[in-house]
Structures are given as C-alpha cells and as structure tokens.
Amino acid sequence: MVDELTQKLPLVKFDVVAITVNTPNAQHVYRMAARYRELGAWVVLGGPHVTLLQEEAMQYGDTIFIGEAEETWPQFLQDFLLGQPNPTYRCDKAPSLKGLPIPRRDLISGHLFTKGAVFASRGCPHHCNYCSLKKIYCPQFRTRPVEEVVTDVSAIAGKFFVFWDDNFFADVAYTKELLKAIRPLHKRWAAQVTAHSCLDDELLSLAAQAGCLYLFLGLESFSSQGLVDANKVFNPIGRYKEIVDKIHLHGICVQAGVVFGFDSDQTQVFQDTLEFCEDLGLDGVTPSILTPFPGTDIYHQYAQEGRLLPVDWSYFNGKTRVAFRPKGMTPEELLQGYNLFRREFYSLSSIARRLAKSRTNLLYNSIVNIGYWSALV
C-alpha cells in the first residue's frame, strides 16, 4: 500500500495495481495508470470518481469498480487468478458491514492520526444537494456490529482515533450502545455528526464518558436561505448557540463545517460568517468552497444553467479553486473571500476571542488553533 503524501511511488512492474480515484486527483491518477500499464500491470480503478463517471474511468483502467467493493473485490481477485478478470465490477446490493476484516494499519506509512480511523456505520439518511454520498454508496444506511467495532478500536495501538462515519449519530440507539461499549477502552476520539442530533443530552453525556474529544458539525451556513440552497433545512439554525453550548458543557470541542458559494451568498457572507463563528465560540472551522461534484444535484443544475467553468478536475477540490460561476459574486470573489475568512478566523485575535468563550480543552485547542495560524501566516 502506497500513499503518495508520505511515500515515493515505486515505478516497477506489478501484476495488479489498484488506485483509488477522487475527483480532484483524477487527471493525476489517469497519468499514473497509463505509466503502470506501460510497465505491464493490470490497472484497477475504483473510488468515488469512478463510480460517478464510469465511462470516463473505463478509458484509463483495465478494470473499474463501481460502488462499494466488499463483495466485488474478492470476486475480482478470484477471476484474476484464473486469468479471466472482467472489465467492470458493480455493487448491485448493499454489502453487510458484518465480518469486516481489521485493517492492516501497519501498512500505513506516516499519518499517525489517520492510522486510527474506524467506521461504525456507512451512509447518511439525509439528501444534501451538494453531497455525493447517495451516488457513491448504496442507499441503505447500515451499522456495523458493536462488538466488531470494539475489537477494531481495541486493535489501535495509540490512544487517539477518529470515527470516519459520515454521520456518527445517525442511529441514536445504536450509537448509545456503542458508546457504552467503548467507554472501558479509555480512548480519545472525534466524529462527524449533524447539529440537531446534539440536542440529545444523554447522547452527549455518553459520548463524553466514552472519551469524545471533539465533534465535527456540518453547519454549512448561518443563513436560512443558504440551508435551503443546500437542501439541509433540518439544521436548526436558530439553536446553533444552544447546541454549541451543550457540547462545550460536556467538555467536547466543536469543529464546524462551513460552505461558501450557495446561490443566496453575497460577498457579505464571509464577514457575517466570521462574526457568527466567533459569537458561538467555535473551537475550529473547516471552511470549503461549494464544489459541484459530478453526479450531484447541483452539478446537473449548474450544467443545465451553463454555470460550470471550463476547467479540469483539479479545480474540484473545494479548497484552492472554484469550478463554477456563483450567483451572488464572481468566482474570483468567492476564492478571495474564502481565503480571507480562513486568515481572519485563525488570526491570533480571533483565536483568543473564541477560546475565551469556549473554555473547552484549552491546551489542546490552543495547540490546534496556533497550528492553523502558523500555516496561514
């Protein structure tokens, strides 16, 4: 297993080379695939971009995987050993999450934090129009047996890990059972959840007792119309402060996801969002530029409206480039406003104001925020 962020790519002949393709790295992967095919490898492509754009991916790989691969990958290996691999393997039904193997984390080079990534569930019950989850996964939301998650968490050598679920609190009864089960492990962890689920005091109490360090909330927007644009009206925007205060009272930090570029956003949105975030005392924010990933509702909408920019897939990373024409500002204004928000939110003055309100895990919070500040100056 090779991660290009931490390892040099071995350009030698392999029998099979399997590569995960995300939209912003698609062109790079296609070049990599061509090189390995020249060396005589059978190149297998899978991942979100392949599932979303199957016909494109088929031009660059010998075999492509569409959708989830728990059942199709073993079938491919058997077919390959028999010399009869198919060009396409498609997930036709939702695979069970029971009996998943424990990851070989010893194969991961570097990335101490992500060595502790654990899945307890897959999918999300919501239908946000910018999200590609419903196109990538089978529609059924599924959970993994509690005892198997406990075994997985127990296998992590370090104290810290992350629940990499798309919505860890989606099944409240299941999550409460799991939290009680992992409490004796004395680990520290983080997870992504929806804001409205954090109104459950028992859930937050169990999370804190089980070692929750911080929760990532997909707030997305502080505008009611922005949430309508996102098809995320279930977010209780009028109760954001109540929710953040509840989480802080349980000793848990709040990292918020915020998206800029919705149709109702004007240039004032960046300053307004900064003020809202500071008023809430958010410990951190992960801002993103709205990105119309292929297959999503907004991709089709923007394509019909002629608002997709003539750019390659590297523009679809949600952080450094804009791939469409916003309604309320220019693409350049969106990128500039996004970068300004990041600098202002992680300025020393903003850090001081926010942490004075949060007063949660101050040592950890200070280290993380100063780390962001030093990366931006």
Secondary structure, 3 states (H helix, E strand, C coil): CCCCCCCCCCCCCCCEEEEECCHHHHHHHHHHHHHHHHCCCEEEEECHHHHHCHHHHHCCCCEEEECCCCCHHHHHHHHHHCCCCCCEEECCCCCCCCCCCCCCHHHCCCCCCHHHEECCEECCCCCCCCCCHHHHCCCCCEECCHHHHHHHHHCCCCCEEEECCCCCCCCHHHHHHHHHHHHHHCCEEEEEECCHHHHCHHHHHHHHHCCEEEEEEEEECCCHHHHHHCCCCCCCHHHHHHHHHHHHHCCCEEEEEEEECCCCCCCCHHHHHHHHHHHHCCCEEEEEECCCCCCCHHHHHHHHCCCECCCCHHHCCCCCCCCECCCCCCHHHHHHHHHHHHHHHCCHHHHHHHHHHHCCCHHHHHHHHHHHHHHHC
